[in-house]
Amino acid sequence: MKEIFIFSCLTSVFVIVIPSFFLIHDSAAAHQASYPNIQCQNPNVAPLALPPAISTPYQPVEEERNTDEIDPDEVENWMNSIDTIWNQYTKELGAQVEQSEKRKEQEWNDWIYNLKDQWKDFNNFVEQKKKRWIHKKEQDWSAWIKQMENKWITYKEKMDTRLRHASQERPMTQSELRNLEDDIKEEVKKRMIKDYKRWVSISEANLYKWIKKDWEKWKKNKLDEWNKKEWKVSEENYWANKDNQLICGDQFYFLKRKKKNAWEERIKREKEQWNALTRKIEEGYIDKPHNEWEEWKNYKSTWYFKWMKYFLQNFVYSKPINPYF
């Protein structure tokens, strides 16, 4: 039984080892056939087949290199590029300031141009109001003339009484009487002219006063309309804010200074143009004599002096008591 077990083990080893031996031998032969040119230095040692990468002499692999040399002026060039970019940037910002100011100036010019039609509307309003005023002044004139008649008739009656009493106390010659009457008439004439001039002056002052008042109101409303534009209020508030005051150390100081200077110059220019425009209107219309009123005044002046002459001719009609007559 023991002999049978040993025989079985040997048989198994033989079955496994022998095929492996032939497999290894075939693989080595095949490998040797793949590298027939390899010679061993020792003829007594079987040749060893090596892959081409191992059998060839060592040569270091060169990495791909950047053939550009480092620029010795790299720092200077970089700084110069910074300056170029900065100068270009500030130049563009400066151009934006100029373009913005041109747009705002154009809007101002357009606004002034459009005022022409609005001024025509205001002028028509004043003309219609002036016609109504002159019509009412006609009624005032009639009432005033009636008042003057009563005033000087009362004065005449008092002077008649004084003349009679004076003639009773001291008889007067005809010449003395005429001289006295002439003196009284001359004094009354001066006072009547003074009353007329005062009435006309007050009326004329009222005319120009309400025209001036309406003009100042219109002028203020129009200027407020411009100054209250949203973008103008915004920039006004910005520059009025103390937190937005310019600081010399600010890297953008010169740009901000340019922006503020442009704003200040524009405000000044608009004010000067507005004052020149309104002054021209005032000189050409508001403060200029109004034809309708001048014609009315001339007509009434002629009428008044005729009325005054007639009144003075009949001023002293009571014959004073004179024993010489």
Buried (B, 14 or more C-beta within 10 A) or exposed (E): EEEEEEEEEEEEEEEEEEEEEEEEEEEEEEEBEEBEEEEEEEEEEEBEBEEEEEEEEEEEEEEEEEEEEEEEEEEEEEEEEEEEEEEEEBEEBBEEBEEBBEEBBEBBEEBBEEBEEEBEEBEEEBEEEBEEBBEEBEEEBEEBBEEBEEEBEEBBEEBBEEBBEBBEEEBBEEEBBEEBBEEBBEEBBEEBEEBBEEBBEEBBEEBBEBBEEBBEEBBEEBBEEBEEEEEBEEBBEEBEEEEEEEEEEEEEEEBBEBBBEBBEEBBEEBEEEBEEBBEEBBEEBBEEEBEBBEEBBEEBEEEBBEBBEEBBEEBBEEEBBBEEE
